[in-house]
Amino acid sequence: MRAHQALILGVLFMVEEMISDLSQDIRVSIAEDSSVPRNVRSNVVTGLETYLMNEKDDLDLRIYSTISVLEEQINDTNIPQHARTRLFEFIRDLEGIVRKWDNKAK
């Protein structure tokens, strides 16, 4: 039992590190890109801070709430195509984190 708990804690630490790295990538790619509309940049940063980096909530809630925010921004008609593509990539990466967590936590 203790080995399983240690494994879960190790995986959780790894997942939190992946989330932190991905959050930084999103900030650099979207929030700091002046070609992306200000409202999109603001909404992305708010989504990261409110949901993804909020360690008080369950991991799947954090990730799926962040995905929801990113999907809303994808639908903005003013977003440049390169930023839309990056948001799709980030969503894919976030879904991959959930899959890894689900597989390891069982």
LUMDRENKE-713691 format. One record per atom (N, C-alpha, C, CB): x, z, y; atom name; residue number from 0. Coordinates in nm, 4 decimals, padded with zeros to 6 digits, always signed. Glycine has a CB too. Layout:
<sites>
SITE:c1:c3:c2:name:resi
SITE:X:Z:Y:CA:NUM
...
</sites>
This chain:
<sites>
SITE:c1:c3:c2:name:resi
SITE:+00.0824:+00.0000:-00.1200:N:0
SITE:+00.0000:+00.0000:+00.0000:CA:0
SITE:+00.0867:+00.0000:+00.1264:C:0
SITE:-00.0937:+00.1213:-00.0002:CB:0
SITE:+00.1910:+00.0821:+00.1237:N:1
SITE:+00.2788:+00.0887:+00.2408:CA:1
SITE:+00.3494:-00.0436:+00.2649:C:1
SITE:+00.3817:+00.1998:+00.2239:CB:1
SITE:+00.3873:-00.1101:+00.1581:N:2
SITE:+00.4547:-00.2396:+00.1722:CA:2
SITE:+00.3605:-00.3402:+00.2366:C:2
SITE:+00.5035:-00.2918:+00.0347:CB:2
SITE:+00.2337:-00.3359:+00.1985:N:3
SITE:+00.1345:-00.4268:+00.2565:CA:3
SITE:+00.1162:-00.3980:+00.4052:C:3
SITE:-00.0004:-00.4141:+00.1827:CB:3
SITE:+00.1109:-00.2695:+00.4414:N:4
SITE:+00.0973:-00.2324:+00.5825:CA:4
SITE:+00.2193:-00.2769:+00.6619:C:4
SITE:+00.0773:-00.0808:+00.5969:CB:4
SITE:+00.3373:-00.2600:+00.6035:N:5
SITE:+00.4600:-00.3029:+00.6711:CA:5
SITE:+00.4609:-00.4537:+00.6894:C:5
SITE:+00.5840:-00.2584:+00.5920:CB:5
SITE:+00.4128:-00.5253:+00.5881:N:6
SITE:+00.4056:-00.6709:+00.5975:CA:6
SITE:+00.3110:-00.7121:+00.7097:C:6
SITE:+00.3597:-00.7319:+00.4638:CB:6
SITE:+00.1952:-00.6487:+00.7166:N:7
SITE:+00.0974:-00.6818:+00.8212:CA:7
SITE:+00.1543:-00.6519:+00.9596:C:7
SITE:-00.0338:-00.6030:+00.7997:CB:7
SITE:+00.2221:-00.5386:+00.9742:N:8
SITE:+00.2825:-00.5061:+01.1037:CA:8
SITE:+00.3905:-00.6071:+01.1411:C:8
SITE:+00.3417:-00.3647:+01.1012:CB:8
SITE:+00.4692:-00.6495:+01.0435:N:9
SITE:+00.5722:-00.7499:+01.0685:CA:9
SITE:+00.5114:-00.8823:+01.1112:C:9
SITE:+00.6578:-00.7698:+00.9445:CB:9
SITE:+00.4047:-00.9215:+01.0430:N:10
SITE:+00.3362:-01.0464:+01.0773:CA:10
SITE:+00.2728:-01.0349:+01.2150:C:10
SITE:+00.2290:-01.0812:+00.9717:CB:10
SITE:+00.2124:-00.9202:+01.2448:N:11
SITE:+00.1506:-00.8998:+01.3755:CA:11
SITE:+00.2556:-00.9114:+01.4863:C:11
SITE:+00.0807:-00.7622:+01.3815:CB:11
SITE:+00.3714:-00.8527:+01.4643:N:12
SITE:+00.4792:-00.8623:+01.5627:CA:12
SITE:+00.5191:-01.0084:+01.5826:C:12
SITE:+00.6014:-00.7785:+01.5182:CB:12
SITE:+00.5318:-01.0830:+01.4723:N:13
SITE:+00.5680:-01.2235:+01.4793:CA:13
SITE:+00.4609:-01.3036:+01.5546:C:13
SITE:+00.5881:-01.2802:+01.3381:CB:13
SITE:+00.3352:-01.2750:+01.5256:N:14
SITE:+00.2246:-01.3450:+01.5909:CA:14
SITE:+00.2230:-01.3136:+01.7398:C:14
SITE:+00.0901:-01.3063:+01.5266:CB:14
SITE:+00.2422:-01.1882:+01.7765:N:15
SITE:+00.2447:-01.1517:+01.9184:CA:15
SITE:+00.3584:-01.2224:+01.9908:C:15
SITE:+00.2585:-00.9998:+01.9347:CB:15
SITE:+00.4711:-01.2384:+01.9233:N:16
SITE:+00.5836:-01.3098:+01.9831:CA:16
SITE:+00.5488:-01.4579:+02.0015:C:16
SITE:+00.7103:-01.2945:+01.8955:CB:16
SITE:+00.4829:-01.5179:+01.9029:N:17
SITE:+00.4404:-01.6572:+01.9131:CA:17
SITE:+00.3414:-01.6741:+02.0280:C:17
SITE:+00.3774:-01.7045:+01.7806:CB:17
SITE:+00.2490:-01.5788:+02.0426:N:18
SITE:+00.1506:-01.5837:+02.1510:CA:18
SITE:+00.2194:-01.5734:+02.2866:C:18
SITE:+00.0471:-01.4709:+02.1352:CB:18
SITE:+00.3153:-01.4853:+02.2966:N:19
SITE:+00.3887:-01.4692:+02.4225:CA:19
SITE:+00.4626:-01.5980:+02.4587:C:19
SITE:+00.4882:-01.3517:+02.4124:CB:19
SITE:+00.5288:-01.6584:+02.3609:N:20
SITE:+00.6012:-01.7834:+02.3852:CA:20
SITE:+00.5050:-01.8951:+02.4251:C:20
SITE:+00.6810:-01.8245:+02.2603:CB:20
SITE:+00.3929:-01.9042:+02.3541:N:21
SITE:+00.2955:-02.0082:+02.3839:CA:21
SITE:+00.2346:-01.9874:+02.5226:C:21
SITE:+00.1855:-02.0103:+02.2772:CB:21
SITE:+00.2070:-01.8625:+02.5572:N:22
SITE:+00.1531:-01.8324:+02.6895:CA:22
SITE:+00.2495:-01.8778:+02.7982:C:22
SITE:+00.1246:-01.6822:+02.7032:CB:22
SITE:+00.3772:-01.8543:+02.7769:N:23
SITE:+00.4782:-01.8971:+02.8740:CA:23
SITE:+00.4828:-02.0493:+02.8828:C:23
SITE:+00.6170:-01.8417:+02.8359:CB:23
SITE:+00.4734:-02.1172:+02.7679:N:24
SITE:+00.4723:-02.2635:+02.7676:CA:24
SITE:+00.3523:-02.3187:+02.8444:C:24
SITE:+00.4710:-02.3161:+02.6240:CB:24
SITE:+00.2366:-02.2559:+02.8253:N:25
SITE:+00.1159:-02.3001:+02.8959:CA:25
SITE:+00.1330:-02.2816:+03.0457:C:25
SITE:-00.0081:-02.2228:+02.8464:CB:25
SITE:+00.1872:-02.1682:+03.0843:N:26
SITE:+00.2087:-02.1428:+03.2271:CA:26
SITE:+00.2993:-02.2492:+03.2888:C:26
SITE:+00.2695:-02.0031:+03.2482:CB:26
SITE:+00.4095:-02.2792:+03.2213:N:27
SITE:+00.5043:-02.3762:+03.2744:CA:27
SITE:+00.4426:-02.5164:+03.2773:C:27
SITE:+00.6333:-02.3764:+03.1906:CB:27
SITE:+00.3755:-02.5542:+03.1701:N:28
SITE:+00.3219:-02.6904:+03.1587:CA:28
SITE:+00.1996:-02.7162:+03.2448:C:28
SITE:+00.2874:-02.7188:+03.0166:CB:28
SITE:+00.1154:-02.6158:+03.2618:N:29
SITE:-00.0111:-02.6361:+03.3324:CA:29
SITE:-00.0134:-02.5629:+03.4667:C:29
SITE:-00.1277:-02.5892:+03.2457:CB:29
SITE:+00.0084:-02.4328:+03.4631:N:30
SITE:-00.0100:-02.3513:+03.5837:CA:30
SITE:+00.0923:-02.3808:+03.6927:C:30
SITE:-00.0032:-02.2055:+03.5479:CB:30
SITE:+00.2083:-02.4301:+03.6536:N:31
SITE:+00.3121:-02.4584:+03.7529:CA:31
SITE:+00.3232:-02.6070:+03.7850:C:31
SITE:+00.4458:-02.4071:+03.7038:CB:31
SITE:+00.2301:-02.6866:+03.7320:N:32
SITE:+00.2302:-02.8310:+03.7553:CA:32
SITE:+00.1386:-02.8622:+03.8737:C:32
SITE:+00.1844:-02.9086:+03.6275:CB:32
SITE:+00.1973:-02.9032:+03.9841:N:33
SITE:+00.1189:-02.9260:+04.1054:CA:33
SITE:+00.0269:-03.0484:+04.0961:C:33
SITE:+00.2119:-02.9419:+04.2231:CB:33
SITE:+00.0444:-03.1317:+03.9936:N:34
SITE:-00.0463:-03.2457:+03.9773:CA:34
SITE:-00.1779:-03.2046:+03.9106:C:34
SITE:+00.0215:-03.3554:+03.8949:CB:34
SITE:-00.1802:-03.0827:+03.8562:N:35
SITE:-00.3025:-03.0293:+03.7949:CA:35
SITE:-00.3849:-02.9636:+03.9053:C:35
SITE:-00.2697:-02.9265:+03.6793:CB:35
SITE:-00.5142:-02.9918:+03.9112:N:36
SITE:-00.5979:-02.9315:+04.0157:CA:36
SITE:-00.5869:-02.7786:+04.0180:C:36
SITE:-00.7436:-02.9721:+03.9955:CB:36
SITE:-00.5922:-02.7242:+04.1387:N:37
SITE:-00.5747:-02.5807:+04.1579:CA:37
SITE:-00.6752:-02.4988:+04.0762:C:37
SITE:-00.5880:-02.5464:+04.3053:CB:37
SITE:-00.8013:-02.5433:+04.0705:N:38
SITE:-00.9010:-02.4664:+03.9965:CA:38
SITE:-00.8688:-02.4632:+03.8467:C:38
SITE:-01.0408:-02.5252:+04.0191:CB:38
SITE:-00.8144:-02.5706:+03.7928:N:39
SITE:-00.7759:-02.5734:+03.6515:CA:39
SITE:-00.6590:-02.4781:+03.6281:C:39
SITE:-00.7383:-02.7176:+03.6071:CB:39
SITE:-00.5594:-02.4850:+03.7142:N:40
SITE:-00.4438:-02.3945:+03.7005:CA:40
SITE:-00.4879:-02.2501:+03.7063:C:40
SITE:-00.3396:-02.4217:+03.8101:CB:40
SITE:-00.5743:-02.2191:+03.8017:N:41
SITE:-00.6233:-02.0820:+03.8177:CA:41
SITE:-00.7021:-02.0364:+03.6952:C:41
SITE:-00.7106:-02.0710:+03.9429:CB:41
SITE:-00.7895:-02.1223:+03.6446:N:42
SITE:-00.8696:-02.0868:+03.5283:CA:42
SITE:-00.7836:-02.0665:+03.4037:C:42
SITE:-00.9736:-02.1940:+03.5023:CB:42
SITE:-00.6814:-02.1473:+03.3887:N:43
SITE:-00.5914:-02.1324:+03.2744:CA:43
SITE:-00.5180:-01.9987:+03.2817:C:43
SITE:-00.4904:-02.2489:+03.2692:CB:43
SITE:-00.4635:-01.9670:+03.3987:N:44
SITE:-00.3920:-01.8390:+03.4141:CA:44
SITE:-00.4870:-01.7214:+03.3913:C:44
SITE:-00.3275:-01.8289:+03.5551:CB:44
SITE:-00.6067:-01.7287:+03.4462:N:45
SITE:-00.7049:-01.6221:+03.4257:CA:45
SITE:-00.7379:-01.6070:+03.2776:C:45
SITE:-00.8330:-01.6504:+03.5061:CB:45
SITE:-00.7550:-01.7190:+03.2078:N:46
SITE:-00.7827:-01.7145:+03.0641:CA:46
SITE:-00.6693:-01.6503:+02.9861:C:46
SITE:-00.8081:-01.8541:+03.0112:CB:46
SITE:-00.5466:-01.6837:+03.0228:N:47
SITE:-00.4311:-01.6232:+02.9548:CA:47
SITE:-00.4266:-01.4729:+02.9774:C:47
SITE:-00.3003:-01.6871:+03.0035:CB:47
SITE:-00.4442:-01.4332:+03.1020:N:48
SITE:-00.4333:-01.2911:+03.1353:CA:48
SITE:-00.5519:-01.2106:+03.0832:C:48
SITE:-00.4217:-01.2737:+03.2858:CB:48
SITE:-00.6715:-01.2673:+03.0908:N:49
SITE:-00.7921:-01.1952:+03.0516:CA:49
SITE:-00.8072:-01.1875:+02.9005:C:49
SITE:-00.9142:-01.2611:+03.1119:CB:49
SITE:-00.7745:-01.2948:+02.8320:N:50
SITE:-00.8006:-01.3014:+02.6882:CA:50
SITE:-00.6741:-01.2971:+02.6034:C:50
SITE:-00.8769:-01.4263:+02.6565:CB:50
SITE:-00.5895:-01.3970:+02.6157:N:51
SITE:-00.4791:-01.4130:+02.5221:CA:51
SITE:-00.3818:-01.2956:+02.5243:C:51
SITE:-00.4051:-01.5402:+02.5523:CB:51
SITE:-00.3484:-01.2467:+02.6404:N:52
SITE:-00.2494:-01.1392:+02.6498:CA:52
SITE:-00.3105:-00.9996:+02.6434:C:52
SITE:-00.1718:-01.1532:+02.7774:CB:52
SITE:-00.4408:-00.9898:+02.6211:N:53
SITE:-00.5097:-00.8613:+02.6125:CA:53
SITE:-00.4995:-00.8070:+02.4703:C:53
SITE:-00.6581:-00.8754:+02.6552:CB:53
SITE:-00.4008:-00.7250:+02.4443:N:54
SITE:-00.3751:-00.6751:+02.3094:CA:54
SITE:-00.4764:-00.5709:+02.2630:C:54
SITE:-00.2374:-00.6165:+02.3028:CB:54
SITE:-00.5696:-00.5332:+02.3486:N:55
SITE:-00.6726:-00.4358:+02.3093:CA:55
SITE:-00.7792:-00.4988:+02.2202:C:55
SITE:-00.7384:-00.3753:+02.4335:CB:55
SITE:-00.7987:-00.6307:+02.2327:N:56
SITE:-00.9003:-00.7000:+02.1531:CA:56
SITE:-00.8399:-00.7521:+02.0231:C:56
SITE:-00.9623:-00.8163:+02.2335:CB:56
SITE:-00.9281:-00.7848:+01.9283:N:57
SITE:-00.8844:-00.8436:+01.8023:CA:57
SITE:-00.8184:-00.9782:+01.8283:C:57
SITE:-01.0031:-00.8593:+01.7051:CB:57
SITE:-00.7238:-01.0120:+01.7441:N:58
SITE:-00.6471:-01.1348:+01.7613:CA:58
SITE:-00.7353:-01.2588:+01.7637:C:58
SITE:-00.5452:-01.1475:+01.6513:CB:58
SITE:-00.8281:-01.2699:+01.6697:N:59
SITE:-00.9113:-01.3899:+01.6659:CA:59
SITE:-00.9995:-01.4019:+01.7900:C:59
SITE:-00.9979:-01.3895:+01.5407:CB:59
SITE:-01.0504:-01.2907:+01.8416:N:60
SITE:-01.1300:-01.2931:+01.9645:CA:60
SITE:-01.0453:-01.3395:+02.0821:C:60
SITE:-01.1894:-01.1542:+01.9935:CB:60
SITE:-00.9239:-01.2884:+02.0911:N:61
SITE:-00.8339:-01.3268:+02.1996:CA:61
SITE:-00.8065:-01.4772:+02.1975:C:61
SITE:-00.7021:-01.2490:+02.1896:CB:61
SITE:-00.7764:-01.5265:+02.0793:N:62
SITE:-00.7391:-01.6674:+02.0682:CA:62
SITE:-00.8590:-01.7582:+02.0908:C:62
SITE:-00.6776:-01.6954:+01.9315:CB:62
SITE:-00.9715:-01.7290:+02.0262:N:63
SITE:-01.0872:-01.8179:+02.0421:CA:63
SITE:-01.1451:-01.8129:+02.1829:C:63
SITE:-01.1950:-01.7815:+01.9417:CB:63
SITE:-01.1355:-01.6991:+02.2503:N:64
SITE:-01.1793:-01.6923:+02.3898:CA:64
SITE:-01.0887:-01.7771:+02.4784:C:64
SITE:-01.1808:-01.5462:+02.4392:CB:64
SITE:-00.9596:-01.7731:+02.4508:N:65
SITE:-00.8648:-01.8551:+02.5263:CA:65
SITE:-00.8896:-02.0035:+02.4996:C:65
SITE:-00.7194:-01.8177:+02.4899:CB:65
SITE:-00.9140:-02.0377:+02.3741:N:66
SITE:-00.9440:-02.1771:+02.3398:CA:66
SITE:-01.0668:-02.2248:+02.4170:C:66
SITE:-00.9670:-02.1925:+02.1874:CB:66
SITE:-01.1667:-02.1406:+02.4266:N:67
SITE:-01.2881:-02.1765:+02.5003:CA:67
SITE:-01.2562:-02.2087:+02.6461:C:67
SITE:-01.3909:-02.0626:+02.4929:CB:67
SITE:-01.1731:-02.1274:+02.7082:N:68
SITE:-01.1332:-02.1515:+02.8476:CA:68
SITE:-01.0569:-02.2834:+02.8587:C:68
SITE:-01.0463:-02.0345:+02.9008:CB:68
SITE:-00.9641:-02.3063:+02.7659:N:69
SITE:-00.8857:-02.4299:+02.7709:CA:69
SITE:-00.9744:-02.5524:+02.7497:C:69
SITE:-00.7744:-02.4267:+02.6655:CB:69
SITE:-01.0710:-02.5426:+02.6589:N:70
SITE:-01.1626:-02.6549:+02.6354:CA:70
SITE:-01.2461:-02.6862:+02.7595:C:70
SITE:-01.2549:-02.6242:+02.5171:CB:70
SITE:-01.2859:-02.5835:+02.8324:N:71
SITE:-01.3597:-02.6060:+02.9566:CA:71
SITE:-01.2751:-02.6853:+03.0558:C:71
SITE:-01.4030:-02.4721:+03.0186:CB:71
SITE:-01.1459:-02.6556:+03.0594:N:72
SITE:-01.0578:-02.7233:+03.1545:CA:72
SITE:-01.0333:-02.8683:+03.1132:C:72
SITE:-00.9244:-02.6486:+03.1661:CB:72
SITE:-01.0321:-02.8943:+02.9844:N:73
SITE:-01.0138:-03.0311:+02.9347:CA:73
SITE:-01.1252:-03.1212:+02.9867:C:73
SITE:-01.0108:-03.0335:+02.7800:CB:73
SITE:-01.2440:-03.0654:+03.0011:N:74
SITE:-01.3589:-03.1435:+03.0450:CA:74
SITE:-01.3643:-03.1672:+03.1955:C:74
SITE:-01.4835:-03.0756:+03.0020:CB:74
SITE:-01.2726:-03.1076:+03.2704:N:75
SITE:-01.2668:-03.1305:+03.4147:CA:75
SITE:-01.2295:-03.2769:+03.4394:C:75
SITE:-01.1639:-03.0339:+03.4834:CB:75
SITE:-01.3093:-03.3450:+03.5173:N:76
SITE:-01.2873:-03.4884:+03.5400:CA:76
SITE:-01.1615:-03.5184:+03.6212:C:76
SITE:-01.4066:-03.5475:+03.6102:CB:76
SITE:-01.1089:-03.4205:+03.6909:N:77
SITE:-00.9927:-03.4428:+03.7772:CA:77
SITE:-00.8592:-03.4110:+03.7116:C:77
SITE:-01.0063:-03.3612:+03.9006:CB:77
SITE:-00.8613:-03.3642:+03.5881:N:78
SITE:-00.7365:-03.3244:+03.5239:CA:78
SITE:-00.6577:-03.4484:+03.4815:C:78
SITE:-00.7643:-03.2333:+03.4020:CB:78
SITE:-00.5282:-03.4517:+03.5109:N:79
SITE:-00.4457:-03.5660:+03.4699:CA:79
SITE:-00.4368:-03.5745:+03.3164:C:79
SITE:-00.3035:-03.5547:+03.5315:CB:79
SITE:-00.4191:-03.6950:+03.2667:N:80
SITE:-00.4166:-03.7154:+03.1220:CA:80
SITE:-00.3053:-03.6365:+03.0538:C:80
SITE:-00.4006:-03.8625:+03.0912:CB:80
SITE:-00.1882:-03.6263:+03.1158:N:81
SITE:-00.0785:-03.5524:+03.0523:CA:81
SITE:-00.1140:-03.4043:+03.0366:C:81
SITE:+00.0511:-03.5674:+03.1346:CB:81
SITE:-00.1848:-03.3489:+03.1326:N:82
SITE:-00.2250:-03.2081:+03.1245:CA:82
SITE:-00.3342:-03.1899:+03.0187:C:82
SITE:-00.2748:-03.1576:+03.2625:CB:82
SITE:-00.4246:-03.2839:+03.0099:N:83
SITE:-00.5302:-03.2792:+02.9075:CA:83
SITE:-00.4663:-03.2820:+02.7678:C:83
SITE:-00.6302:-03.3990:+02.9248:CB:83
SITE:-00.3690:-03.3686:+02.7506:N:84
SITE:-00.2991:-03.3778:+02.6223:CA:84
SITE:-00.2303:-03.2466:+02.5886:C:84
SITE:-00.1968:-03.4916:+02.6248:CB:84
SITE:-00.1636:-03.1870:+02.6859:N:85
SITE:-00.0952:-03.0585:+02.6626:CA:85
SITE:-00.1959:-02.9492:+02.6256:C:85
SITE:-00.0149:-03.0163:+02.7883:CB:85
SITE:-00.3117:-02.9482:+02.6907:N:86
SITE:-00.4133:-02.8483:+02.6565:CA:86
SITE:-00.4604:-02.8657:+02.5127:C:86
SITE:-00.5327:-02.8579:+02.7526:CB:86
SITE:-00.4802:-02.9909:+02.4691:N:87
SITE:-00.5161:-03.0151:+02.3294:CA:87
SITE:-00.4066:-02.9636:+02.2357:C:87
SITE:-00.5406:-03.1655:+02.3053:CB:87
SITE:-00.2822:-02.9842:+02.2727:N:88
SITE:-00.1709:-02.9356:+02.1906:CA:88
SITE:-00.1690:-02.7830:+02.1846:C:88
SITE:-00.0374:-02.9875:+02.2455:CB:88
SITE:-00.1962:-02.7183:+02.2973:N:89
SITE:-00.1989:-02.5724:+02.2985:CA:89
SITE:-00.3131:-02.5189:+02.2128:C:89
SITE:-00.2119:-02.5207:+02.4418:CB:89
SITE:-00.4266:-02.5855:+02.2181:N:90
SITE:-00.5399:-02.5442:+02.1344:CA:90
SITE:-00.5011:-02.5558:+01.9869:C:90
SITE:-00.6665:-02.6309:+02.1650:CB:90
SITE:-00.4378:-02.6656:+01.9509:N:91
SITE:-00.3914:-02.6834:+01.8124:CA:91
SITE:-00.2959:-02.5701:+01.7728:C:91
SITE:-00.3210:-02.8212:+01.7958:CB:91
SITE:-00.2040:-02.5360:+01.8620:N:92
SITE:-00.1078:-02.4302:+01.8327:CA:92
SITE:-00.1761:-02.2943:+01.8182:C:92
SITE:-00.0018:-02.4238:+01.9421:CB:92
SITE:-00.2739:-02.2666:+01.9034:N:93
SITE:-00.3476:-02.1401:+01.8935:CA:93
SITE:-00.4256:-02.1328:+01.7625:C:93
SITE:-00.4434:-02.1241:+02.0132:CB:93
SITE:-00.4874:-02.2430:+01.7230:N:94
SITE:-00.5597:-02.2448:+01.5953:CA:94
SITE:-00.4636:-02.2250:+01.4787:C:94
SITE:-00.6367:-02.3773:+01.5785:CB:94
SITE:-00.3432:-02.2770:+01.4901:N:95
SITE:-00.2411:-02.2567:+01.3877:CA:95
SITE:-00.2013:-02.1103:+01.3758:C:95
SITE:-00.1187:-02.3410:+01.4183:CB:95
SITE:-00.1951:-02.0413:+01.4872:N:96
SITE:-00.1627:-01.8982:+01.4843:CA:96
SITE:-00.2714:-01.8216:+01.4105:C:96
SITE:-00.1457:-01.8427:+01.6276:CB:96
SITE:-00.3965:-01.8544:+01.4359:N:97
SITE:-00.5069:-01.7871:+01.3665:CA:97
SITE:-00.4973:-01.8119:+01.2162:C:97
SITE:-00.6439:-01.8361:+01.4206:CB:97
SITE:-00.4692:-01.9356:+01.1770:N:98
SITE:-00.4575:-01.9667:+01.0339:CA:98
SITE:-00.3444:-01.8872:+00.9704:C:98
SITE:-00.4343:-02.1174:+01.0128:CB:98
SITE:-00.2297:-01.8798:+01.0381:N:99
SITE:-00.1172:-01.8020:+00.9850:CA:99
SITE:-00.1548:-01.6554:+00.9711:C:99
SITE:+00.0063:-01.8163:+01.0755:CB:99
SITE:-00.2203:-01.6006:+01.0708:N:100
SITE:-00.2607:-01.4614:+01.0684:CA:100
SITE:-00.3588:-01.4354:+00.9546:C:100
SITE:-00.3226:-01.4218:+01.2019:CB:100
SITE:-00.4581:-01.5234:+00.9396:N:101
SITE:-00.5568:-01.5072:+00.8328:CA:101
SITE:-00.4923:-01.5126:+00.6960:C:101
SITE:-00.6639:-01.6137:+00.8431:CB:101
SITE:-00.3972:-01.6034:+00.6772:N:102
SITE:-00.3302:-01.6165:+00.5466:CA:102
SITE:-00.2425:-01.4965:+00.5144:C:102
SITE:-00.2458:-01.7431:+00.5434:CB:102
SITE:-00.1734:-01.4438:+00.6140:N:103
SITE:-00.0810:-01.3322:+00.5917:CA:103
SITE:-00.1529:-01.1979:+00.5825:C:103
SITE:+00.0218:-01.3270:+00.7032:CB:103
SITE:-00.2641:-01.1837:+00.6520:N:104
SITE:-00.3328:-01.0551:+00.6576:CA:104
SITE:-00.4111:-01.0264:+00.5296:C:104
SITE:-00.4263:-01.0513:+00.7773:CB:104
SITE:-00.4323:-01.1278:+00.4468:N:105
SITE:-00.5107:-01.1072:+00.3231:CA:105
SITE:-00.4305:-01.0469:+00.2135:C:105
SITE:-00.5683:-01.2359:+00.2749:CB:105
</sites>
